[in-house]
Amino acid sequence: MTEPTRVGDIIDGKYRVERVLGRGGMGIVVAARHLRLGQDVAIKFPVARLSLRSDVVARLVREGRAAMAIRSEHVARVHDVGTLDGGEPYLVMEYLVGHDLGAILAGSGPLAIGRSP
């Protein structure tokens, strides 16, 4: 799969890609740093084969608007949306530090009721 961006790339003149956080069938999420603010963010891109389809672009914009409308500590805040020079859309979100639930469950099995939030 062709990546929409690589580590070290500067996105929209303000975000430097630091590392890949995850990949899936529909997209990729990278950790990046806002160059002027010094803020860590997560940036989501659709995979290359989908990135220029109008329905995928519209879905990413809807996702951003929906997330902006929700005010909850359980939902990552959306900071920005944009497009790369080639027209590929992206969504900039709050970078959350934590643990992958799938990895925790794989390592220790189901969580006890008292341990799950």
Backbone hydrogen bonds in HBPLUS format (Angstrom, degrees):
<---DONOR---> <-ACCEPTOR-->    atom                        ^
c    i                          cat <-CA-CA->   ^        H-A-AA   ^      H-
h    n   atom  resd res      DA  || num        DHA   H-A  angle D-A-AA Bond
n    s   type  num  typ     dist DA aas  dist angle  dist       angle   num
A0009-ASP N   A0006-ARG O   2.96 MM   3  5.58 164.0  1.99 138.9 142.8     1
A0008-GLY N   A0017-VAL O   2.84 MM   9  5.16 167.5  1.86 136.7 140.9     2
A0017-VAL N   A0009-ASP O   2.92 MM   8  5.51 162.8  1.95 160.9 166.4     3
A0011-ILE N   A0015-TYR O   2.63 MM   4  4.95 164.5  1.66 151.7 156.1     4
A0014-LYS N   A0011-ILE O   2.95 MM   3  5.96 167.6  1.96 134.4 135.2     5
A0015-TYR N   A0011-ILE O   3.05 MM   4  4.95 164.7  2.08 142.7 146.6     6
A0035-LEU N   A0014-LYS O   2.71 MM  21  5.34 165.8  1.73 156.0 161.1     7
A0016-ARG N   A0033-ARG O   2.92 MM  17  5.26 161.6  1.96 145.2 147.2     8
A0033-ARG N   A0016-ARG O   2.92 MM  17  5.26 146.2  2.03 135.1 145.3     9
A0018-GLU N   A0031-ALA O   2.73 MM  13  5.46 165.5  1.75 146.6 150.3    10
A0019-ARG N   A0031-ALA O   3.34 MM  12  5.34 156.6  2.40 133.9 137.0    11
A0031-ALA N   A0019-ARG O   2.76 MM  12  5.34 160.8  1.80 157.1 163.9    12
A0021-LEU N   A0029-VAL O   2.78 MM   8  5.50 156.7  1.83 142.9 149.5    13
A0022-GLY N   A0029-VAL O   3.20 MM   7  5.32 153.5  2.27 146.3 145.0    14
A0029-VAL N   A0022-GLY O   2.89 MM   7  5.32 164.8  1.91 154.8 156.5    15
A0024-GLY N   A0027-GLY O   2.82 MM   3  5.34 148.3  1.92 170.9 169.8    16
A0047-VAL N   A0026-MET O   3.04 MM  21  5.71 150.0  2.13 119.3 120.6    17
A0028-ILE N   A0045-PHE O   2.88 MM  17  5.40 154.2  1.95 153.8 161.8    18
A0045-PHE N   A0028-ILE O   2.87 MM  17  5.40 163.7  1.90 162.6 168.0    19
A0030-VAL N   A0043-ILE O   2.87 MM  13  5.28 159.6  1.92 147.7 152.5    20
A0043-ILE N   A0030-VAL O   2.83 MM  13  5.28 160.2  1.87 151.3 158.1    21
A0032-ALA N   A0041-VAL O   2.86 MM   9  5.29 164.3  1.89 153.5 153.3    22
A0041-VAL N   A0032-ALA O   2.86 MM   9  5.29 165.8  1.88 144.6 146.9    23
A0034-HIS N   A0039-GLN O   2.73 MM   5  5.13 168.7  1.75 155.5 157.8    24
A0038-GLY N   A0034-HIS O   2.82 MM   4  5.25 139.7  1.98 143.2 150.5    25
A0042-ALA N   A0093-MET O   2.92 MM  51  5.10 168.8  1.93 140.8 144.4    26
A0093-MET N   A0042-ALA O   2.67 MM  51  5.10 174.1  1.68 166.4 168.2    27
A0044-LYS N   A0091-LEU O   2.84 MM  47  5.12 163.5  1.87 149.2 153.1    28
A0091-LEU N   A0044-LYS O   2.98 MM  47  5.12 147.2  2.09 140.7 150.4    29
A0050-LEU N   A0047-VAL O   2.93 MM   3  5.58 152.8  2.01 121.5 129.9    30
A0051-SER N   A0047-VAL O   3.01 MM   4  5.87 131.0  2.25 147.7 160.4    31
A0051-SER N   A0048-ALA O   3.30 MM   3  5.08 137.1  2.50  94.5 105.9    32
A0053-ARG N   A0050-LEU O   3.10 MM   3  5.61 162.0  2.13 119.4 125.1    33
A0056-VAL N   A0053-ARG O   3.09 MM   3  5.36 124.4  2.41 104.3 117.9    34
A0057-VAL N   A0053-ARG O   3.05 MM   4  6.36 161.6  2.09 158.3 163.8    35
A0058-ALA N   A0054-SER O   2.94 MM   4  6.07 163.3  1.96 146.0 150.9    36
A0059-ARG N   A0055-ASP O   2.96 MM   4  6.06 149.1  2.06 136.2 144.7    37
A0060-LEU N   A0056-VAL O   3.00 MM   4  6.24 155.9  2.06 147.8 153.4    38
A0061-VAL N   A0057-VAL O   3.06 MM   4  6.36 157.7  2.12 151.2 157.1    39
A0062-ARG N   A0058-ALA O   2.90 MM   4  6.14 158.0  1.95 147.6 154.1    40
A0063-GLU N   A0059-ARG O   2.83 MM   4  6.04 155.1  1.89 147.1 154.3    41
A0064-GLY N   A0060-LEU O   3.01 MM   4  6.27 156.5  2.06 144.3 150.0    42
A0065-ARG N   A0061-VAL O   2.95 MM   4  6.26 160.4  1.99 152.1 157.0    43
A0066-ALA N   A0062-ARG O   2.83 MM   4  5.99 164.5  1.85 154.9 159.4    44
A0067-ALA N   A0063-GLU O   2.93 MM   4  6.08 162.6  1.96 149.9 154.7    45
A0068-MET N   A0064-GLY O   2.98 MM   4  6.14 149.0  2.08 143.3 152.0    46
A0069-ALA N   A0065-ARG O   3.13 MM   4  6.35 139.5  2.30 142.1 152.0    47
A0069-ALA N   A0066-ALA O   3.15 MM   3  5.20 128.9  2.42  95.8 109.0    48
A0070-ILE N   A0067-ALA O   3.27 MM   3  5.32 144.8  2.40  98.5 108.1    49
A0075-VAL N   A0072-SER O   3.31 MM   3  5.53 171.2  2.32 111.4 112.4    50
A0094-GLU N   A0077-ARG O   2.70 MM  17  5.21 147.3  1.80 158.2 165.7    51
A0079-HIS N   A0092-VAL O   2.77 MM  13  5.50 160.3  1.81 142.9 149.7    52
A0080-ASP N   A0092-VAL O   3.37 MM  12  4.93 160.7  2.41 129.7 129.8    53
A0092-VAL N   A0080-ASP O   2.80 MM  12  4.93 171.0  1.81 145.4 147.6    54
A0082-GLY N   A0090-TYR O   3.11 MM   8  5.43 155.4  2.17 145.1 145.5    55
A0090-TYR N   A0082-GLY O   2.84 MM   8  5.43 143.8  1.97 149.0 146.1    56
A0084-LEU N   A0088-GLU O   2.70 MM   4  5.17 159.7  1.74 149.7 153.9    57
A0087-GLY N   A0084-LEU O   2.88 MM   3  5.26 164.6  1.91 118.5 122.6    58
A0103-ALA N   A0100-ASP O   3.09 MM   3  5.32 119.1  2.47 101.5 115.7    59
A0104-ILE N   A0100-ASP O   3.05 MM   4  6.41 155.6  2.11 152.7 160.1    60
A0105-LEU N   A0101-LEU O   2.90 MM   4  6.14 168.3  1.92 158.9 161.2    61
A0106-ALA N   A0102-GLY O   2.92 MM   4  6.04 154.2  1.99 143.7 151.4    62
A0107-GLY N   A0103-ALA O   2.97 MM   4  6.07 146.1  2.09 141.3 149.9    63
A0108-SER N   A0104-ILE O   2.89 MM   4  6.03 155.4  1.95 155.0 161.1    64
A0109-GLY N   A0105-LEU O   2.73 MM   4  4.56 138.8  1.90 128.4 133.4    65
A0115-ARG N   A0112-ALA O   2.94 MM   3  5.29 144.2  2.07 110.7 121.5    66
A0116-SER N   A0112-ALA O   3.26 MM   4  6.55 135.7  2.47 152.9 165.1    67
